[in-house]
Amino acid sequence: MKICSVRDCENTSVARGFCNKHWKRWRIHGTPTPAITERMRGSSTEEKLSSYSIPIPESGCHLWLKSVNHAGYGQMYFRKQVWLAHRVSWTIRRGEIPDGLHVLHQCDTPSCINPDHLFLGTNHDNVVDKVMKGRAKGLPGDCNPRAKLSDEDVAVIRRCSNTPEEIAALCGMNPMYIARVMRGTARTDVK
């Protein structure tokens, strides 16, 4: 029977050399040790922001090490509710966020809480920023920076008499996708 690899822990090892408690901590927080994960009762929000983040010298980002949501944004309790950590960072270090504005990332790193990498913007600014950085999903045709076929390419493929396999070989794409383009079930934005 193996013992947990964390110093002074006598529990039985379950996975990756850790006991159940330390393995869960490692899975959630990336470290089995309690140094980062213990609550800082009585600490100011500024102290929590500093303690729960780590500066990355290469990028200048301060990455949030505690809880993150499904999109990778840090989250924490602030004013008796869950807030996104970058919004807390802005509020503490720059002041209140006016109604109707978002806190956007210049660095495009969701877990960054460095106020020097943050700026205020409207919802429209946020959408434009997302499109310009190539993170937008569902943008039709030529508007989508990840599109492999232009609208003109799609129109040519639909008029072409070659097989999907032949066209796919020329384009370097999946023949199934080319067949869907030819049938009109993919790239429906092009007539």
N, CA, C and O atoms as a DFTB+ gen file, in Angstrom:
764 C
 N C O
     1  1       0.846      -1.185       0.000
     2  2       0.000       0.000       0.000
     3  2       0.889       1.245       0.000
     4  3       1.773       1.393       0.844
     5  1       0.632       2.151      -0.980
     6  2       1.425       3.365      -1.101
     7  2       0.814       4.490      -0.278
     8  3      -0.398       4.552      -0.075
     9  1       1.682       5.370       0.187
    10  2       1.274       6.527       0.986
    11  2       1.325       7.770       0.092
    12  3       2.130       7.842      -0.837
    13  1       0.474       8.728       0.377
    14  2       0.410       9.986      -0.364
    15  2       1.795      10.632      -0.406
    16  3       2.522      10.611       0.587
    17  1       2.161      11.207      -1.557
    18  2       3.492      11.790      -1.727
    19  2       3.621      13.198      -1.135
    20  3       4.716      13.761      -1.131
    21  1       2.528      13.772      -0.637
    22  2       2.590      15.091      -0.012
    23  2       3.192      14.946       1.387
    24  3       2.802      14.069       2.158
    25  1       4.146      15.818       1.695
    26  2       4.861      15.747       2.969
    27  2       3.896      15.796       4.158
    28  3       2.956      16.590       4.169
    29  1       4.130      14.968       5.127
    30  2       3.347      14.874       6.368
    31  2       1.943      14.340       6.173
    32  3       1.128      14.429       7.092
    33  1       1.627      13.783       5.002
    34  2       0.318      13.166       4.788
    35  2       0.489      11.653       4.874
    36  3       1.325      11.080       4.176
    37  1      -0.286      11.020       5.710
    38  2      -0.178       9.576       5.934
    39  2      -1.298       8.796       5.248
    40  3      -1.408       7.586       5.449
    41  1      -2.125       9.455       4.448
    42  2      -3.250       8.778       3.798
    43  2      -2.773       7.884       2.649
    44  3      -1.670       8.053       2.129
    45  1      -3.612       6.949       2.272
    46  2      -3.297       6.022       1.193
    47  2      -3.370       6.721      -0.155
    48  3      -4.282       7.504      -0.416
    49  1      -2.396       6.425      -1.004
    50  2      -2.340       7.002      -2.344
    51  2      -3.423       6.396      -3.222
    52  3      -3.621       5.181      -3.227
    53  1      -4.135       7.262      -3.976
    54  2      -5.194       6.781      -4.866
    55  2      -4.834       7.025      -6.335
    56  3      -5.033       6.146      -7.173
    57  1      -4.311       8.199      -6.648
    58  2      -4.003       8.540      -8.036
    59  2      -2.823       9.507      -8.096
    60  3      -2.709      10.417      -7.275
    61  1      -1.952       9.296      -9.073
    62  2      -0.781      10.151      -9.291
    63  2       0.060      10.345      -8.037
    64  3       0.728      11.369      -7.891
    65  1       0.035       9.391      -7.149
    66  2       0.833       9.459      -5.935
    67  2       0.216      10.300      -4.833
    68  3       0.877      10.577      -3.832
    69  1      -1.035      10.713      -4.993
    70  2      -1.705      11.536      -3.999
    71  2      -2.862      10.775      -3.369
    72  3      -3.434       9.871      -3.978
    73  1      -3.201      11.154      -2.136
    74  2      -4.409      10.631      -1.503
    75  2      -5.606      11.309      -2.173
    76  3      -5.423      12.197      -3.006
    77  1      -6.800      10.911      -1.826
    78  2      -8.008      11.445      -2.451
    79  2      -8.100      12.967      -2.297
    80  3      -8.395      13.676      -3.258
    81  1      -7.843      13.465      -1.074
    82  2      -7.935      14.901      -0.801
    83  2      -6.933      15.693      -1.652
    84  3      -7.307      16.688      -2.273
    85  1      -5.666      15.263      -1.687
    86  2      -4.641      15.989      -2.433
    87  2      -4.801      15.815      -3.946
    88  3      -4.463      16.719      -4.712
    89  1      -5.308      14.672      -4.374
    90  2      -5.546      14.454      -5.796
    91  2      -6.639      15.400      -6.301
    92  3      -6.504      16.000      -7.367
    93  1      -7.740      15.530      -5.517
    94  2      -8.810      16.462      -5.898
    95  2      -8.288      17.888      -5.945
    96  3      -8.625      18.644      -6.857
    97  1      -7.470      18.259      -4.973
    98  2      -6.893      19.593      -4.932
    99  2      -6.011      19.829      -6.166
   100  3      -6.043      20.903      -6.767
   101  1      -5.220      18.801      -6.536
   102  2      -4.345      18.909      -7.701
   103  2      -5.172      19.071      -8.979
   104  3      -4.839      19.875      -9.850
   105  1      -6.279      18.279      -9.078
   106  2      -7.139      18.349     -10.266
   107  2      -7.779      19.716     -10.413
   108  3      -7.831      20.248     -11.522
   109  1      -8.264      20.295      -9.339
   110  2      -8.998      21.559      -9.382
   111  2      -8.059      22.762      -9.458
   112  3      -8.304      23.693     -10.226
   113  1      -6.978      22.748      -8.660
   114  2      -6.137      23.929      -8.530
   115  2      -4.769      23.807      -9.183
   116  3      -4.037      24.791      -9.288
   117  1      -4.419      22.588      -9.626
   118  2      -3.116      22.402     -10.250
   119  2      -1.991      22.188      -9.273
   120  3      -0.836      22.065      -9.680
   121  1      -2.299      22.139      -7.992
   122  2      -1.292      21.879      -6.968
   123  2      -1.947      21.103      -5.833
   124  3      -3.084      21.394      -5.463
   125  1      -1.240      20.110      -5.269
   126  2      -1.828      19.342      -4.173
   127  2      -1.666      20.018      -2.818
   128  3      -2.304      19.620      -1.843
   129  1      -0.815      21.039      -2.752
   130  2      -0.530      21.678      -1.470
   131  2      -1.563      22.747      -1.149
   132  3      -2.107      23.381      -2.053
   133  1      -1.829      22.944       0.110
   134  2      -2.877      23.892       0.507
   135  2      -2.458      25.350       0.491
   136  3      -3.276      26.214       0.806
   137  1      -1.216      25.661       0.137
   138  2      -0.732      27.042       0.203
   139  2      -1.632      27.998      -0.574
   140  3      -1.925      29.093      -0.096
   141  1      -2.068      27.602      -1.752
   142  2      -2.886      28.480      -2.580
   143  2      -4.364      28.300      -2.268
   144  3      -5.147      29.242      -2.398
   145  1      -4.747      27.107      -1.860
   146  2      -6.167      26.811      -1.785
   147  2      -6.824      27.166      -0.448
   148  3      -8.052      27.217      -0.369
   149  1      -6.049      27.407       0.587
   150  2      -6.686      27.741       1.862
   151  2      -7.303      29.132       1.793
   152  3      -6.758      30.033       1.155
   153  1      -8.439      29.296       2.452
   154  2      -9.120      30.588       2.444
   155  2      -8.342      31.597       3.261
   156  3      -7.693      31.252       4.248
   157  1      -8.415      32.830       2.845
   158  2      -7.717      33.915       3.541
   159  2      -8.753      34.736       4.302
   160  3      -9.087      35.853       3.906
   161  1      -9.249      34.179       5.381
   162  2     -10.277      34.886       6.157
   163  2      -9.706      36.159       6.748
   164  3      -8.602      36.178       7.292
   165  1     -10.478      37.211       6.631
   166  2     -10.070      38.489       7.193
   167  2      -9.135      39.281       6.296
   168  3      -8.808      40.424       6.615
   169  1      -8.699      38.711       5.190
   170  2      -7.797      39.420       4.284
   171  2      -8.596      40.374       3.403
   172  3      -9.769      40.145       3.109
   173  1      -7.937      41.437       2.996
   174  2      -8.607      42.382       2.095
   175  2      -8.701      41.773       0.697
   176  3      -7.977      40.834       0.364
   177  1      -9.584      42.310      -0.095
   178  2      -9.738      41.826      -1.470
   179  2      -8.450      42.032      -2.246
   180  3      -8.077      41.186      -3.057
   181  1      -7.764      43.143      -2.011
   182  2      -6.482      43.413      -2.679
   183  2      -5.460      42.324      -2.346
   184  3      -4.723      41.875      -3.225
   185  1      -5.412      41.895      -1.068
   186  2      -4.489      40.827      -0.666
   187  2      -4.855      39.504      -1.334
   188  3      -3.976      38.745      -1.742
   189  1      -6.143      39.235      -1.442
   190  2      -6.582      38.004      -2.100
   191  2      -6.215      38.017      -3.578
   192  3      -5.751      37.008      -4.110
   193  1      -6.420      39.157      -4.250
   194  2      -6.052      39.255      -5.663
   195  2      -4.559      38.991      -5.856
   196  3      -4.160      38.319      -6.807
   197  1      -3.743      39.519      -4.957
   198  2      -2.293      39.315      -5.059
   199  2      -1.890      37.885      -4.723
   200  3      -1.048      37.299      -5.404
   201  1      -2.488      37.319      -3.673
   202  2      -2.112      35.971      -3.233
   203  2      -2.590      34.878      -4.172
   204  3      -1.937      33.843      -4.307
   205  1      -3.710      35.096      -4.813
   206  2      -4.300      34.066      -5.661
   207  2      -3.956      34.238      -7.140
   208  3      -4.595      33.636      -8.003
   209  1      -2.954      35.053      -7.427
   210  2      -2.530      35.220      -8.816
   211  2      -1.014      35.154      -8.872
   212  3      -0.326      35.342      -7.869
   213  1      -0.515      34.885     -10.063
   214  2       0.931      34.796     -10.256
   215  2       1.309      35.616     -11.484
   216  3       0.703      35.464     -12.545
   217  1       2.329      36.501     -11.342
   218  2       2.746      37.294     -12.500
   219  2       3.568      36.443     -13.476
   220  3       4.397      35.635     -13.058
   221  1       3.335      36.631     -14.753
   222  2       4.090      35.947     -15.799
   223  2       4.969      37.007     -16.463
   224  3       4.459      37.844     -17.208
   225  1       6.292      36.988     -16.207
   226  2       7.161      38.057     -16.716
   227  2       7.146      38.208     -18.239
   228  3       7.221      39.329     -18.742
   229  1       7.050      37.098     -18.982
   230  2       7.113      37.167     -20.445
   231  2       5.958      37.979     -21.032
   232  3       6.146      38.738     -21.983
   233  1       4.765      37.814     -20.462
   234  2       3.589      38.469     -21.032
   235  2       3.109      39.669     -20.218
   236  3       2.397      40.530     -20.734
   237  1       3.496      39.722     -18.962
   238  2       3.001      40.771     -18.079
   239  2       1.659      40.438     -17.453
   240  3       1.139      41.211     -16.649
   241  1       1.090      39.284     -17.817
   242  2      -0.198      38.870     -17.262
   243  2      -0.047      38.469     -15.800
   244  3       1.012      37.998     -15.383
   245  1      -1.108      38.657     -15.027
   246  2      -1.210      38.129     -13.669
   247  2      -2.312      37.076     -13.729
   248  3      -3.494      37.418     -13.762
   249  1      -1.937      35.805     -13.744
   250  2      -2.903      34.731     -13.936
   251  2      -3.580      34.344     -12.631
   252  3      -2.919      34.138     -11.613
   253  1      -4.897      34.249     -12.669
   254  2      -5.722      33.862     -11.530
   255  2      -5.555      32.366     -11.278
   256  3      -5.707      31.560     -12.197
   257  1      -5.242      31.987     -10.025
   258  2      -4.965      30.587      -9.706
   259  2      -6.111      29.880      -8.991
   260  3      -6.058      28.666      -8.794
   261  1      -7.111      30.598      -8.612
   262  2      -8.222      29.980      -7.899
   263  2      -9.287      29.514      -8.885
   264  3      -8.968      29.118     -10.006
   265  1     -10.514      29.557      -8.483
   266  2     -11.627      29.040      -9.272
   267  2     -11.785      29.786     -10.600
   268  3     -11.667      31.010     -10.663
   269  1     -12.057      29.011     -11.662
   270  2     -12.347      29.602     -12.967
   271  2     -13.667      29.034     -13.487
   272  3     -14.057      27.923     -13.129
   273  1     -14.344      29.799     -14.327
   274  2     -15.603      29.320     -14.895
   275  2     -15.337      28.505     -16.166
   276  3     -14.183      28.262     -16.517
   277  1     -16.386      28.091     -16.843
   278  2     -16.260      27.239     -18.028
   279  2     -15.471      27.896     -19.154
   280  3     -14.912      27.193     -19.996
   281  1     -15.412      29.209     -19.190
   282  2     -14.702      29.918     -20.259
   283  2     -13.274      30.294     -19.861
   284  3     -12.555      30.910     -20.648
   285  1     -12.861      29.928     -18.650
   286  2     -11.497      30.198     -18.206
   287  2     -11.318      31.497     -17.446
   288  3     -10.195      31.847     -17.082
   289  1     -12.409      32.226     -17.198
   290  2     -12.334      33.474     -16.448
   291  2     -12.309      33.175     -14.955
   292  3     -13.093      32.363     -14.465
   293  1     -11.394      33.843     -14.226
   294  2     -11.331      33.680     -12.788
   295  2     -12.602      34.182     -12.136
   296  3     -13.258      35.097     -12.632
   297  1     -12.940      33.556     -11.000
   298  2     -14.121      34.008     -10.266
   299  2     -13.836      33.962      -8.773
   300  3     -13.055      33.138      -8.297
   301  1     -14.484      34.862      -8.046
   302  2     -14.281      34.937      -6.598
   303  2     -15.487      35.623      -5.954
   304  3     -16.284      36.285      -6.619
   305  1     -15.590      35.437      -4.630
   306  2     -16.642      36.140      -3.898
   307  2     -16.207      37.573      -3.653
   308  3     -15.087      37.835      -3.214
   309  1     -17.117      38.496      -3.945
   310  2     -16.875      39.914      -3.744
   311  2     -18.231      40.557      -3.515
   312  3     -19.158      40.349      -4.299
   313  1     -18.355      41.332      -2.456
   314  2     -19.624      41.981      -2.123
   315  2     -20.770      40.968      -2.034
   316  3     -21.869      41.197      -2.539
   317  1     -20.481      39.859      -1.385
   318  2     -21.449      38.798      -1.066
   319  2     -22.033      38.079      -2.280
   320  3     -23.124      37.514      -2.195
   321  1     -21.323      38.094      -3.405
   322  2     -21.746      37.305      -4.564
   323  2     -20.523      36.950      -5.404
   324  3     -19.440      37.499      -5.197
   325  1     -20.698      36.039      -6.343
   326  2     -19.594      35.622      -7.212
   327  2     -19.413      36.646      -8.324
   328  3     -20.355      36.982      -9.041
   329  1     -18.189      37.132      -8.452
   330  2     -17.810      38.077      -9.501
   331  2     -16.707      37.458     -10.343
   332  3     -16.003      36.559      -9.882
   333  1     -16.551      37.930     -11.568
   334  2     -15.392      37.556     -12.362
   335  2     -14.184      38.303     -11.797
   336  3     -14.257      39.498     -11.513
   337  1     -13.070      37.581     -11.638
   338  2     -11.894      38.136     -10.963
   339  2     -11.340      39.379     -11.664
   340  3     -10.867      40.296     -10.994
   341  1     -11.387      39.427     -12.992
   342  2     -10.849      40.607     -13.673
   343  2     -11.728      41.838     -13.420
   344  3     -11.229      42.964     -13.417
   345  1     -13.035      41.627     -13.209
   346  2     -13.921      42.743     -12.871
   347  2     -13.650      43.237     -11.448
   348  3     -13.717      44.436     -11.176
   349  1     -13.343      42.301     -10.545
   350  2     -12.975      42.682      -9.172
   351  2     -11.671      43.476      -9.214
   352  3     -11.550      44.515      -8.565
   353  1     -10.697      42.983      -9.981
   354  2      -9.408      43.663     -10.100
   355  2      -9.592      45.092     -10.599
   356  3      -8.984      46.022     -10.070
   357  1     -10.432      45.265     -11.617
   358  2     -10.687      46.609     -12.139
   359  2     -11.333      47.489     -11.064
   360  3     -10.920      48.628     -10.844
   361  1     -12.347      46.939     -10.406
   362  2     -13.088      47.712      -9.401
   363  2     -12.186      48.146      -8.249
   364  3     -12.258      49.293      -7.808
   365  1     -11.341      47.245      -7.761
   366  2     -10.464      47.556      -6.625
   367  2      -9.365      48.538      -7.029
   368  3      -9.037      49.451      -6.271
   369  1      -8.806      48.353      -8.204
   370  2      -7.620      49.125      -8.585
   371  2      -7.904      50.351      -9.455
   372  3      -7.075      51.260      -9.521
   373  1      -9.063      50.393     -10.124
   374  2      -9.367      51.512     -11.026
   375  2     -10.663      52.241     -10.670
   376  3     -10.856      53.388     -11.073
   377  1     -11.543      51.592      -9.927
   378  2     -12.800      52.223      -9.558
   379  2     -13.994      51.456     -10.105
   380  3     -13.841      50.454     -10.803
   381  1     -15.165      51.934      -9.782
   382  2     -16.400      51.258     -10.181
   383  2     -16.541      51.172     -11.706
   384  3     -16.070      52.039     -12.442
   385  1     -17.197      50.110     -12.153
   386  2     -17.457      49.900     -13.577
   387  2     -18.813      50.540     -13.884
   388  3     -19.821      50.144     -13.299
   389  1     -18.855      51.511     -14.781
   390  2     -20.145      52.145     -15.110
   391  2     -21.127      51.128     -15.694
   392  3     -20.724      50.166     -16.350
   393  1     -22.413      51.352     -15.449
   394  2     -23.451      50.467     -15.992
   395  2     -23.342      50.375     -17.509
   396  3     -23.080      51.367     -18.190
   397  1     -23.547      49.176     -18.020
   398  2     -23.540      48.965     -19.457
   399  2     -22.163      48.740     -20.058
   400  3     -22.050      48.519     -21.264
   401  1     -21.107      48.790     -19.242
   402  2     -19.763      48.570     -19.766
   403  2     -19.215      47.215     -19.322
   404  3     -19.572      46.699     -18.263
   405  1     -18.348      46.659     -20.149
   406  2     -17.656      45.403     -19.856
   407  2     -16.196      45.722     -19.557
   408  3     -15.690      46.779     -19.932
   409  1     -15.523      44.791     -18.873
   410  2     -14.079      44.892     -18.683
   411  2     -13.456      43.920     -19.672
   412  3     -13.649      42.709     -19.562
   413  1     -12.709      44.443     -20.639
   414  2     -12.136      43.644     -21.725
   415  2     -10.646      43.422     -21.495
   416  3      -9.991      44.193     -20.793
   417  1     -10.121      42.356     -22.098
   418  2      -8.698      42.015     -21.985
   419  2      -7.942      42.435     -23.243
   420  3      -8.313      42.038     -24.348
   421  1      -6.889      43.231     -23.089
   422  2      -6.011      43.533     -24.215
   423  2      -5.177      42.304     -24.572
   424  3      -4.865      42.071     -25.740
   425  1      -4.819      41.517     -23.547
   426  2      -3.925      40.373     -23.718
   427  2      -4.655      39.131     -24.227
   428  3      -4.006      38.160     -24.617
   429  1      -5.968      39.140     -24.232
   430  2      -6.771      38.012     -24.710
   431  2      -6.550      36.749     -23.874
   432  3      -6.661      35.634     -24.382
   433  1      -6.236      36.934     -22.582
   434  2      -6.049      35.820     -21.658
   435  2      -7.147      35.914     -20.600
   436  3      -7.089      36.789     -19.737
   437  1      -8.158      35.020     -20.649
   438  2      -9.296      35.145     -19.739
   439  2      -8.940      35.159     -18.258
   440  3      -9.616      35.828     -17.477
   441  1      -7.890      34.436     -17.849
   442  2      -7.566      34.368     -16.424
   443  2      -6.658      35.509     -15.957
   444  3      -6.274      35.538     -14.788
   445  1      -6.307      36.449     -16.841
   446  2      -5.454      37.576     -16.462
   447  2      -6.262      38.607     -15.672
   448  3      -7.364      38.989     -16.066
   449  1      -5.682      39.054     -14.535
   450  2      -6.344      40.074     -13.723
   451  2      -5.495      41.340     -13.604
   452  3      -5.797      42.209     -12.786
   453  1      -4.443      41.451     -14.406
   454  2      -3.582      42.632     -14.383
   455  2      -4.385      43.830     -14.901
   456  3      -4.810      43.827     -16.056
   457  1      -4.598      44.854     -14.066
   458  2      -5.413      45.990     -14.510
   459  2      -4.798      46.745     -15.686
   460  3      -5.509      47.446     -16.406
   461  1      -3.482      46.611     -15.891
   462  2      -2.839      47.259     -17.044
   463  2      -3.205      46.561     -18.347
   464  3      -3.015      47.130     -19.422
   465  1      -3.726      45.338     -18.272
   466  2      -4.148      44.591     -19.456
   467  2      -5.658      44.687     -19.686
   468  3      -6.187      44.077     -20.615
   469  1      -6.336      45.443     -18.853
   470  2      -7.793      45.533     -18.925
   471  2      -8.221      46.917     -19.401
   472  3      -7.522      47.904     -19.173
   473  1      -9.374      46.983     -20.065
   474  2      -9.940      48.264     -20.459
   475  2     -11.461      48.143     -20.498
   476  3     -12.003      47.047     -20.638
   477  1     -12.127      49.260     -20.375
   478  2     -13.586      49.276     -20.397
   479  2     -14.082      49.415     -21.826
   480  3     -13.461      50.087     -22.650
   481  1     -15.208      48.771     -22.110
   482  2     -15.803      48.887     -23.433
   483  2     -17.256      48.468     -23.410
   484  3     -17.707      47.805     -22.476
   485  1     -17.978      48.853     -24.429
   486  2     -19.388      48.472     -24.554
   487  2     -19.488      47.032     -25.054
   488  3     -18.475      46.411     -25.373
   489  1     -20.689      46.514     -25.119
   490  2     -20.899      45.176     -25.656
   491  2     -20.442      45.128     -27.120
   492  3     -19.855      44.138     -27.556
   493  1     -20.710      46.191     -27.867
   494  2     -20.267      46.261     -29.258
   495  2     -18.741      46.195     -29.343
   496  3     -18.197      45.485     -30.188
   497  1     -18.051      46.932     -28.472
   498  2     -16.581      46.898     -28.431
   499  2     -16.089      45.482     -28.155
   500  3     -15.110      45.032     -28.749
   501  1     -16.769      44.784     -27.254
   502  2     -16.403      43.412     -26.892
   503  2     -16.542      42.475     -28.094
   504  3     -15.668      41.646     -28.348
   505  1     -17.646      42.616     -28.830
   506  2     -17.875      41.772     -30.001
   507  2     -16.840      42.077     -31.086
   508  3     -16.285      41.157     -31.686
   509  1     -16.579      43.349     -31.337
   510  2     -15.584      43.734     -32.342
   511  2     -14.210      43.206     -31.943
   512  3     -13.477      42.688     -32.786
   513  1     -13.857      43.333     -30.669
   514  2     -12.571      42.834     -30.162
   515  2     -12.460      41.328     -30.376
   516  3     -11.412      40.829     -30.786
   517  1     -13.546      40.607     -30.096
   518  2     -13.561      39.146     -30.266
   519  2     -13.379      38.769     -31.731
   520  3     -12.637      37.838     -32.045
   521  1     -14.040      39.474     -32.615
   522  2     -13.926      39.189     -34.052
   523  2     -12.510      39.497     -34.540
   524  3     -11.924      38.706     -35.280
   525  1     -11.961      40.632     -34.133
   526  2     -10.624      41.032     -34.575
   527  2      -9.552      40.054     -34.096
   528  3      -8.533      39.867     -34.762
   529  1      -9.783      39.435     -32.945
   530  2      -8.807      38.479     -32.403
   531  2      -9.077      37.054     -32.875
   532  3      -8.374      36.124     -32.477
   533  1     -10.090      36.878     -33.717
   534  2     -10.359      35.565     -34.296
   535  2     -11.005      34.573     -33.350
   536  3     -10.877      33.365     -33.548
   537  1     -11.703      35.058     -32.315
   538  2     -12.333      34.157     -31.356
   539  2     -13.830      34.013     -31.572
   540  3     -14.488      33.274     -30.840
   541  1     -14.380      34.701     -32.558
   542  2     -15.822      34.666     -32.772
   543  2     -16.232      33.334     -33.392
   544  3     -15.570      32.826     -34.297
   545  1     -17.319      32.786     -32.897
   546  2     -17.851      31.544     -33.452
   547  2     -19.125      31.870     -34.208
   548  3     -19.882      32.757     -33.814
   549  1     -19.355      31.160     -35.276
   550  2     -20.608      31.308     -35.990
   551  2     -20.663      32.476     -36.946
   552  3     -21.736      32.791     -37.462
   553  1     -19.544      33.128     -37.200
   554  2     -19.573      34.212     -38.173
   555  2     -19.648      33.607     -39.565
   556  3     -18.923      32.657     -39.861
   557  1     -20.500      34.131     -40.416
   558  2     -20.654      33.545     -41.746
   559  2     -19.512      33.908     -42.690
   560  3     -19.007      35.031     -42.678
   561  1     -19.123      32.950     -43.493
   562  2     -18.232      33.122     -44.632
   563  2     -17.024      33.999     -44.457
   564  3     -16.222      33.801     -43.544
   565  1     -16.895      34.980     -45.342
   566  2     -15.713      35.835     -45.376
   567  2     -15.535      36.648     -44.100
   568  3     -14.438      37.147     -43.850
   569  1     -16.564      36.795     -43.296
   570  2     -16.459      37.529     -42.036
   571  2     -15.713      36.715     -40.981
   572  3     -15.192      37.273     -40.015
   573  1     -15.664      35.413     -41.164
   574  2     -15.036      34.524     -40.192
   575  2     -13.554      34.374     -40.522
   576  3     -13.215      33.845     -41.581
   577  1     -12.653      34.832     -39.629
   578  2     -11.223      34.737     -39.921
   579  2     -10.718      33.295     -40.013
   580  3      -9.628      33.057     -40.534
   581  1     -11.502      32.325     -39.510
   582  2     -11.083      30.921     -39.574
   583  2     -11.625      30.192     -40.803
   584  3     -11.322      29.015     -40.999
   585  1     -12.408      30.860     -41.622
   586  2     -13.000      30.208     -42.801
   587  2     -11.906      29.788     -43.771
   588  3     -10.998      30.562     -44.077
   589  1     -12.004      28.559     -44.248
   590  2     -11.010      28.044     -45.190
   591  2     -11.440      28.271     -46.633
   592  3     -10.613      28.241     -47.545
   593  1     -12.708      28.493     -46.834
   594  2     -13.225      28.752     -48.178
   595  2     -13.877      30.132     -48.207
   596  3     -14.682      30.470     -47.339
   597  1     -13.517      30.919     -49.213
   598  2     -14.171      32.219     -49.375
   599  2     -15.565      31.986     -49.962
   600  3     -15.881      30.886     -50.413
   601  1     -16.382      33.020     -49.951
   602  2     -17.720      32.922     -50.545
   603  2     -17.621      32.581     -52.034
   604  3     -18.435      31.824     -52.562
   605  1     -16.618      33.146     -52.698
   606  2     -16.411      32.873     -54.122
   607  2     -16.037      31.398     -54.340
   608  3     -16.525      30.762     -55.274
   609  1     -15.163      30.857     -53.463
   610  2     -14.787      29.434     -53.556
   611  2     -16.023      28.538     -53.441
   612  3     -16.174      27.569     -54.185
   613  1     -16.893      28.877     -52.506
   614  2     -18.103      28.083     -52.284
   615  2     -18.984      28.108     -53.530
   616  3     -19.514      27.077     -53.945
   617  1     -19.136      29.284     -54.121
   618  2     -19.965      29.398     -55.333
   619  2     -19.378      28.573     -56.477
   620  3     -20.119      27.930     -57.221
   621  1     -18.052      28.586     -56.623
   622  2     -17.389      27.809     -57.677
   623  2     -17.569      26.313     -57.426
   624  3     -17.855      25.558     -58.354
   625  1     -17.404      25.886     -56.180
   626  2     -17.556      24.462     -55.832
   627  2     -18.967      23.986     -56.155
   628  3     -19.142      22.874     -56.653
   629  1     -19.967      24.806     -55.883
   630  2     -21.354      24.401     -56.138
   631  2     -21.656      24.284     -57.640
   632  3     -22.527      23.513     -58.042
   633  1     -20.940      25.046     -58.454
   634  2     -21.144      24.956     -59.908
   635  2     -20.288      23.859     -60.553
   636  3     -20.514      23.484     -61.703
   637  1     -19.321      23.359     -59.814
   638  2     -18.352      22.400     -60.352
   639  2     -18.984      21.013     -60.534
   640  3     -19.849      20.610     -59.756
   641  1     -18.547      20.300     -61.557
   642  2     -19.089      18.955     -61.812
   643  2     -18.169      17.848     -61.284
   644  3     -18.497      16.668     -61.404
   645  1     -17.039      18.211     -60.709
   646  2     -16.115      17.211     -60.151
   647  2     -16.724      16.566     -58.901
   648  3     -17.693      17.072     -58.334
   649  1     -16.138      15.446     -58.490
   650  2     -16.611      14.765     -57.279
   651  2     -16.075      15.496     -56.052
   652  3     -15.081      16.215     -56.145
   653  1     -16.720      15.318     -54.917
   654  2     -16.226      15.941     -53.680
   655  2     -14.792      15.522     -53.351
   656  3     -14.006      16.319     -52.837
   657  1     -14.460      14.257     -53.653
   658  2     -13.110      13.766     -53.359
   659  2     -12.061      14.515     -54.186
   660  3     -10.997      14.865     -53.675
   661  1     -12.366      14.759     -55.464
   662  2     -11.427      15.468     -56.334
   663  2     -11.244      16.914     -55.870
   664  3     -10.122      17.420     -55.821
   665  1     -12.332      17.560     -55.538
   666  2     -12.264      18.958     -55.076
   667  2     -11.531      19.034     -53.741
   668  3     -10.705      19.923     -53.531
   669  1     -11.835      18.097     -52.836
   670  2     -11.188      18.077     -51.525
   671  2      -9.680      17.902     -51.660
   672  3      -8.912      18.522     -50.925
   673  1      -9.257      17.060     -52.597
   674  2      -7.823      16.846     -52.822
   675  2      -7.155      18.140     -53.290
   676  3      -6.032      18.443     -52.888
   677  1      -7.851      18.904     -54.144
   678  2      -7.313      20.171     -54.637
   679  2      -7.238      21.224     -53.527
   680  3      -6.280      21.993     -53.449
   681  1      -8.261      21.245     -52.676
   682  2      -8.347      22.248     -51.606
   683  2      -7.602      21.841     -50.344
   684  3      -7.311      22.682     -49.493
   685  1      -7.291      20.546     -50.219
   686  2      -6.671      20.058     -48.986
   687  2      -7.664      20.021     -47.837
   688  3      -7.319      20.312     -46.692
   689  1      -8.911      19.659     -48.157
   690  2      -9.958      19.645     -47.142
   691  2     -10.629      18.283     -47.090
   692  3     -10.333      17.406     -47.902
   693  1     -11.512      18.111     -46.153
   694  2     -12.248      16.864     -45.962
   695  2     -13.317      16.719     -47.051
   696  3     -14.111      17.637     -47.260
   697  1     -13.345      15.566     -47.749
   698  2     -14.339      15.370     -48.803
   699  2     -15.782      15.425     -48.300
   700  3     -16.676      15.843     -49.036
   701  1     -16.015      15.009     -47.059
   702  2     -17.370      15.056     -46.492
   703  2     -17.844      16.512     -46.377
   704  3     -19.005      16.820     -46.648
   705  1     -16.932      17.397     -45.973
   706  2     -17.296      18.810     -45.863
   707  2     -17.586      19.398     -47.246
   708  3     -18.543      20.153     -47.416
   709  1     -16.758      19.049     -48.228
   710  2     -16.958      19.537     -49.598
   711  2     -18.313      19.047     -50.130
   712  3     -19.022      19.785     -50.814
   713  1     -18.664      17.795     -49.809
   714  2     -19.964      17.259     -50.246
   715  2     -21.100      18.057     -49.617
   716  3     -22.102      18.331     -50.278
   717  1     -20.954      18.433     -48.345
   718  2     -21.982      19.239     -47.679
   719  2     -22.071      20.635     -48.309
   720  3     -23.161      21.188     -48.450
   721  1     -20.922      21.196     -48.686
   722  2     -20.914      22.499     -49.369
   723  2     -21.657      22.373     -50.693
   724  3     -22.460      23.237     -51.045
   725  1     -21.386      21.287     -51.431
   726  2     -22.032      21.087     -52.737
   727  2     -23.551      20.915     -52.604
   728  3     -24.313      21.404     -53.439
   729  1     -23.985      20.212     -51.541
   730  2     -25.426      20.000     -51.312
   731  2     -26.113      21.248     -50.771
   732  3     -27.331      21.390     -50.875
   733  1     -25.327      22.148     -50.195
   734  2     -25.898      23.369     -49.625
   735  2     -26.240      23.237     -48.149
   736  3     -26.915      24.104     -47.594
   737  1     -25.780      22.149     -47.494
   738  2     -26.042      21.997     -46.063
   739  2     -24.924      22.606     -45.218
   740  3     -25.084      22.769     -44.009
   741  1     -23.784      22.946     -45.848
   742  2     -22.713      23.693     -45.179
   743  2     -22.551      25.005     -45.928
   744  3     -22.758      25.071     -47.140
   745  1     -22.179      26.043     -45.201
   746  2     -22.011      27.377     -45.781
   747  2     -23.316      27.849     -46.416
   748  3     -23.348      28.287     -47.566
   749  1     -24.377      27.747     -45.642
   750  2     -25.704      28.135     -46.114
   751  2     -25.830      29.633     -46.338
   752  3     -26.799      30.095     -46.939
   753  1     -24.838      30.402     -45.848
   754  2     -24.878      31.856     -46.033
   755  2     -24.616      32.264     -47.486
   756  3     -24.940      33.382     -47.886
   757  1     -24.021      31.343     -48.285
   758  2     -23.716      31.632     -49.689
   759  2     -24.810      31.030     -50.565
   760  3     -25.123      29.847     -50.437
   761  1     -25.386      31.825     -51.443
   762  2     -26.479      31.339     -52.316
   763  2     -25.920      30.771     -53.591
   764  3     -26.677      30.314     -54.448
